[in-house]
Amino acid sequence: MKKIGVDQEILAVWLVVAVVLLIAGFTMTEGKFVFLSLGIFLSALLFFVLLCPVRDCEGELYRWLAHKGDAKTQCDLAFYFYYGYQQEGLHVELDYNKAVEWFRKAAEQGNVEAQGYLADCYASGKGVGVNYKEAAKWYYKAAEQGDKFAQNVLGIYYFKGLGVAKASADAVRWYRKAAEGGYAQAQYNLGNCYRDGEGITQDYMEAAQWFQKAAEKGLADAQCNLGICYYNGQGVTQDYGEAVKWYRKAAEQGYAAAQHNLSFCYYDGCGVNQDYLEAYKWHSLVGLVNRAHFQKGLEKSEQWRAELKGKLTGEQITEANHWVRAFRPRI
């Protein structure tokens, strides 16, 4: 339970007014009842504020509005339960079950944020059992209203057949909606579809263009893929320097595949001067910072790292190890 928060200055003025009214009520002959009544009322209210533990007023107001059916308020209240909220005047404990309850009420009225979050709850099992079919249903409703995150996720669902029948063409359709709206992850996904000919005619130039858009927004996956495009001359003029540039951007974010590719560029002298020390440094990070992105072939990669190590002096190896320990991915 919380007391209502009121500034001390207001309470002081409140107290003075209450005392004046009480004195006036006891001393005046005309209007005595009015002044006395007001003084007693303000005094009682002041006592209530200072001493009575009550449920927070703002929280009760939100609940009242939510129960009245206001969709935005229902969604806001759901956010409080979803994340937990503690601030002067309002205290809500994290409760996914209640969050789902209020997200659903708002979602059923067409609130796009609530639809997206309700879908997330079904996808992650927060406050409700995991149900990809229900998740897809609510992502679809949010996507239809233009929510770019929902459009991209719906594309993924169609691509993988999660909660819906697998349909690459539908995946491309939803990726495109989000991509054209500037959503980087969708631009990357659409680029992959063009590169692989999934759900659309293969087109390396289109793939590179979408990778470029996402890469410029800082998405490491797209930066690495764009680097590969430049390295192989797929959809763009082959340019090792550009390949190194984009590999480096992704590698500095801790993207293991890009670190591996950048290491090979230093080893072979492609787009940069040949430098075994730099090659060893970057390759030492592979699987260390972001192992999940580069799990396949890790054993073979370690063998190559050992070969690289044989080309360095003990002093260089010590320098590289210090560099690796000090490395922090850029965000």
C-alpha positions as CSV (number, residue, x, y, z in Angstrom):
1,M,0.0,0.0,0.0
2,K,1.1,3.5,-0.7
3,K,0.2,7.0,0.6
4,I,-0.7,9.6,-1.9
5,G,2.3,11.7,-2.8
6,V,1.7,15.4,-2.2
7,D,4.3,18.2,-2.1
8,Q,5.2,19.5,1.4
9,E,4.5,23.1,0.4
10,I,0.9,22.2,-0.6
11,L,0.4,20.4,2.6
12,A,1.7,23.5,4.6
13,V,-0.8,25.8,2.8
14,W,-3.5,23.3,3.2
15,L,-2.9,23.1,7.0
16,V,-2.8,26.9,7.4
17,V,-6.1,27.3,5.5
18,A,-7.8,24.5,7.6
19,V,-6.6,26.2,10.8
20,V,-7.8,29.6,9.7
21,L,-11.2,28.2,8.8
22,L,-11.5,26.4,12.1
23,I,-10.7,29.5,14.1
24,A,-13.1,31.5,12.0
25,G,-15.8,28.9,12.6
26,F,-15.4,29.1,16.4
27,T,-15.1,32.9,16.6
28,M,-17.6,34.2,14.1
29,T,-21.2,34.6,14.8
30,E,-22.5,34.8,11.1
31,G,-21.5,32.1,8.7
32,K,-20.1,30.1,11.6
33,F,-21.5,26.8,10.4
34,V,-20.0,27.1,6.9
35,F,-16.5,28.0,8.1
36,L,-16.5,25.3,10.7
37,S,-17.7,22.7,8.3
38,L,-15.0,23.6,5.7
39,G,-12.3,23.6,8.4
40,I,-13.3,20.2,9.6
41,F,-13.5,18.8,6.1
42,L,-10.0,20.0,5.1
43,S,-8.6,18.8,8.4
44,A,-10.1,15.4,7.9
45,L,-8.8,15.2,4.3
46,L,-5.3,16.3,5.5
47,F,-5.4,13.6,8.1
48,F,-6.4,11.0,5.4
49,V,-3.5,12.0,3.1
50,L,-0.9,12.0,5.8
51,L,-1.8,9.0,7.9
52,C,-4.1,6.6,5.9
53,P,-2.4,3.9,3.8
54,V,-4.5,3.7,0.7
55,R,-4.3,2.2,-2.8
56,D,-2.7,4.7,-5.2
57,C,-5.2,7.0,-6.8
58,E,-3.6,7.0,-10.2
59,G,-3.6,3.2,-10.3
60,E,-7.3,3.2,-9.4
61,L,-8.1,5.8,-12.0
62,Y,-6.3,3.7,-14.7
63,R,-8.2,0.6,-13.6
64,W,-11.5,2.5,-13.6
65,L,-10.9,3.8,-17.1
66,A,-9.7,0.4,-18.3
67,H,-12.9,-1.3,-17.0
68,K,-14.9,1.4,-18.7
69,G,-13.5,0.0,-22.0
70,D,-11.0,2.7,-23.0
71,A,-8.6,0.7,-25.3
72,K,-5.6,2.9,-24.9
73,T,-5.9,2.8,-21.1
74,Q,-6.3,-0.9,-21.2
75,C,-3.1,-1.2,-23.2
76,D,-1.2,1.2,-20.9
77,L,-2.4,-0.8,-17.9
78,A,-1.2,-4.0,-19.6
79,F,2.2,-2.4,-20.1
80,Y,2.4,-1.7,-16.4
81,F,1.7,-5.4,-15.6
82,Y,4.0,-6.6,-18.4
83,Y,7.1,-4.6,-17.3
84,G,6.2,-3.8,-13.7
85,Y,5.9,-0.2,-12.7
86,Q,6.9,1.7,-9.6
87,Q,6.6,5.5,-9.4
88,E,5.2,8.0,-7.0
89,G,1.4,7.6,-7.1
90,L,1.4,4.3,-9.0
91,H,2.7,0.9,-8.1
92,V,2.1,-2.2,-10.2
93,E,3.8,-5.6,-9.7
94,L,4.9,-7.5,-12.8
95,D,2.2,-10.0,-13.7
96,Y,2.2,-11.5,-17.2
97,N,-1.2,-13.1,-16.7
98,K,-2.9,-9.8,-16.0
99,A,-0.9,-8.2,-18.8
100,V,-2.3,-10.7,-21.2
101,E,-5.8,-10.1,-19.9
102,W,-5.6,-6.3,-20.5
103,F,-3.7,-6.7,-23.8
104,R,-6.5,-8.9,-25.0
105,K,-9.2,-6.4,-24.1
106,A,-7.4,-3.6,-25.9
107,A,-6.4,-5.9,-28.9
108,E,-10.0,-7.0,-29.4
109,Q,-10.9,-3.3,-29.8
110,G,-8.3,-2.9,-32.5
111,N,-5.4,-1.4,-30.5
112,V,-2.4,-2.1,-32.7
113,E,0.2,-2.0,-29.8
114,A,-1.9,-4.4,-27.8
115,Q,-2.3,-6.8,-30.8
116,G,1.5,-6.9,-31.2
117,Y,2.2,-7.5,-27.6
118,L,-0.5,-10.1,-27.3
119,A,1.1,-11.9,-30.2
120,D,4.5,-11.6,-28.5
121,C,3.0,-13.2,-25.3
122,Y,1.7,-16.2,-27.4
123,A,5.0,-16.5,-29.1
124,S,7.1,-16.4,-25.9
125,G,4.7,-18.1,-23.5
126,K,4.5,-15.0,-21.2
127,G,1.2,-15.2,-19.2
128,V,-0.2,-17.8,-21.6
129,G,0.9,-21.1,-23.2
130,V,3.1,-20.9,-26.3
131,N,0.7,-20.9,-29.3
132,Y,2.2,-19.9,-32.7
133,K,-1.2,-20.1,-34.4
134,E,-2.6,-17.5,-32.0
135,A,0.6,-15.5,-32.3
136,A,0.3,-15.5,-36.1
137,K,-3.4,-14.4,-35.8
138,W,-2.5,-11.3,-33.7
139,Y,0.6,-10.5,-35.6
140,Y,-1.6,-10.5,-38.7
141,K,-4.1,-8.1,-37.2
142,A,-1.2,-5.7,-36.2
143,A,0.5,-6.1,-39.5
144,E,-2.7,-5.2,-41.4
145,Q,-2.7,-1.9,-39.4
146,G,0.8,-1.2,-40.6
147,D,2.9,-2.3,-37.6
148,K,6.4,-2.9,-39.2
149,F,7.6,-5.2,-36.5
150,A,4.5,-7.4,-36.8
151,Q,4.9,-7.4,-40.6
152,N,8.4,-8.7,-40.4
153,V,7.6,-11.3,-37.8
154,L,4.6,-12.5,-39.9
155,G,7.0,-12.8,-42.8
156,I,9.2,-15.0,-40.7
157,Y,6.2,-17.1,-39.7
158,Y,5.3,-17.7,-43.3
159,F,8.9,-18.4,-44.2
160,K,9.3,-21.0,-41.5
161,G,5.7,-22.2,-41.4
162,L,5.1,-21.2,-37.8
163,G,1.4,-21.0,-37.0
164,V,0.6,-20.7,-40.7
165,A,1.2,-22.8,-43.8
166,K,4.7,-22.3,-45.1
167,A,4.6,-19.9,-48.0
168,S,7.7,-18.1,-49.2
169,A,5.8,-15.8,-51.5
170,D,3.7,-14.6,-48.6
171,A,6.9,-14.2,-46.5
172,V,8.3,-11.9,-49.2
173,R,5.1,-9.9,-49.4
174,W,5.2,-9.1,-45.7
175,Y,8.9,-8.6,-45.6
176,R,8.5,-6.0,-48.4
177,K,5.8,-4.1,-46.6
178,A,8.0,-3.7,-43.6
179,A,11.2,-3.1,-45.7
180,E,9.6,-0.4,-47.7
181,G,8.6,1.2,-44.4
182,G,12.3,1.3,-43.4
183,Y,12.5,-1.6,-41.0
184,A,16.1,-2.9,-41.2
185,Q,15.5,-6.5,-40.2
186,A,12.9,-6.9,-42.9
187,Q,15.2,-5.3,-45.4
188,Y,17.8,-7.9,-44.5
189,N,15.3,-10.7,-44.7
190,L,14.0,-9.5,-48.1
191,G,17.6,-9.3,-49.3
192,N,18.1,-12.9,-48.4
193,C,15.0,-13.9,-50.3
194,Y,16.3,-12.2,-53.4
195,R,19.8,-13.7,-53.0
196,D,18.4,-17.2,-52.5
197,G,15.4,-17.0,-54.9
198,E,13.0,-17.9,-52.0
199,G,9.5,-16.8,-52.9
200,I,10.7,-14.6,-55.7
201,T,13.0,-14.7,-58.7
202,Q,16.6,-14.7,-57.7
203,D,18.2,-11.3,-58.2
204,Y,21.6,-10.5,-56.7
205,M,21.4,-6.8,-57.5
206,E,18.1,-6.4,-55.6
207,A,19.6,-8.5,-52.8
208,A,22.6,-6.2,-52.6
209,Q,20.4,-3.1,-52.6
210,W,18.3,-4.3,-49.7
211,F,21.4,-5.4,-47.8
212,Q,22.8,-1.9,-48.3
213,K,19.7,-0.3,-46.9
214,A,19.8,-2.4,-43.8
215,A,23.6,-2.2,-43.4
216,E,23.4,1.6,-43.4
217,K,21.1,1.4,-40.5
218,G,23.7,-0.6,-38.6
219,L,22.4,-4.1,-38.8
220,A,25.4,-6.4,-38.5
221,D,23.9,-9.3,-40.4
222,A,23.3,-7.1,-43.4
223,Q,26.7,-5.5,-43.2
224,C,28.3,-8.9,-43.3
225,N,26.2,-10.0,-46.2
226,L,26.9,-6.8,-48.1
227,G,30.6,-7.4,-47.5
228,I,30.1,-10.9,-49.1
229,C,28.4,-9.3,-52.1
230,Y,31.3,-7.0,-52.7
231,Y,33.9,-9.8,-52.1
232,N,32.2,-12.1,-54.6
233,G,30.9,-9.4,-57.0
234,Q,27.3,-10.5,-56.6
235,G,24.9,-7.8,-57.5
236,V,27.7,-5.2,-57.3
237,T,31.0,-4.6,-58.9
238,Q,33.6,-6.7,-57.1
239,D,35.5,-4.5,-54.6
240,Y,37.6,-6.0,-51.9
241,G,38.1,-2.6,-50.2
242,E,34.3,-2.3,-49.8
243,A,34.1,-5.8,-48.6
244,V,36.6,-5.1,-45.9
245,K,34.8,-1.9,-44.9
246,W,31.5,-3.7,-44.3
247,Y,33.1,-6.8,-42.7
248,R,34.8,-4.5,-40.3
249,K,31.6,-2.6,-39.4
250,A,29.9,-6.0,-38.5
251,A,33.0,-7.4,-36.9
252,E,33.3,-4.4,-34.6
253,Q,29.7,-5.2,-33.4
254,G,30.8,-8.7,-32.4
255,Y,29.4,-10.5,-35.5
256,A,31.5,-13.7,-35.7
257,A,31.1,-14.5,-39.4
258,A,32.3,-11.0,-40.3
259,Q,35.3,-11.3,-37.9
260,H,36.2,-14.6,-39.6
261,N,35.9,-13.0,-43.1
262,L,37.9,-9.9,-42.1
263,S,40.6,-12.2,-40.7
264,F,40.9,-14.0,-44.1
265,C,41.1,-10.6,-45.8
266,Y,44.1,-9.7,-43.7
267,Y,45.6,-13.1,-44.2
268,D,45.3,-13.0,-48.0
269,G,45.8,-9.2,-48.4
270,C,42.4,-8.7,-50.0
271,G,41.3,-5.1,-49.7
272,V,44.0,-4.5,-47.0
273,N,47.7,-5.0,-46.7
274,Q,48.6,-8.5,-45.7
275,D,48.9,-8.6,-41.9
276,Y,49.1,-11.9,-40.0
277,L,48.9,-10.2,-36.7
278,E,45.6,-8.5,-37.6
279,A,44.3,-11.7,-39.1
280,Y,45.1,-13.5,-35.8
281,K,43.5,-10.8,-33.7
282,W,40.2,-10.9,-35.5
283,H,40.2,-14.7,-35.8
284,S,40.8,-15.0,-32.1
285,L,37.4,-13.3,-31.5
286,V,35.5,-15.8,-33.7
287,G,33.1,-17.8,-31.5
288,L,34.3,-15.9,-28.5
289,V,32.0,-12.9,-28.6
290,N,29.0,-14.3,-30.6
291,R,29.5,-18.0,-30.8
292,A,25.9,-18.7,-31.9
293,H,26.5,-16.9,-35.2
294,F,29.4,-19.0,-36.2
295,Q,29.0,-22.4,-34.7
296,K,29.4,-24.4,-37.9
297,G,32.9,-25.1,-38.9
298,L,34.3,-23.8,-35.6
299,E,36.7,-26.8,-35.2
300,K,38.2,-26.3,-38.6
301,S,38.4,-22.6,-37.9
302,E,40.4,-23.3,-34.7
303,Q,42.8,-25.4,-36.7
304,W,43.4,-22.5,-39.0
305,R,43.9,-20.1,-36.1
306,A,46.6,-22.5,-34.8
307,E,48.3,-22.3,-38.2
308,L,48.1,-18.5,-38.0
309,K,49.6,-18.5,-34.6
310,G,52.7,-20.3,-35.9
311,K,53.4,-17.3,-38.1
312,L,53.7,-14.9,-35.2
313,T,56.4,-14.2,-32.6
314,G,55.7,-14.6,-28.9
315,E,55.5,-10.9,-28.5
316,Q,52.9,-10.5,-31.2
317,I,50.8,-13.3,-29.7
318,T,50.9,-11.5,-26.3
319,E,49.8,-8.3,-28.0
320,A,47.0,-10.0,-29.8
321,N,45.8,-11.7,-26.5
322,H,45.7,-8.3,-24.8
323,W,43.7,-6.8,-27.7
324,V,41.2,-9.7,-27.6
325,R,40.7,-9.3,-23.8
326,A,40.1,-5.5,-24.2
327,F,37.7,-5.9,-27.2
328,R,34.2,-4.6,-26.6
329,P,31.6,-4.9,-29.3
330,R,30.2,-1.6,-30.6
331,I,26.5,-1.1,-30.0
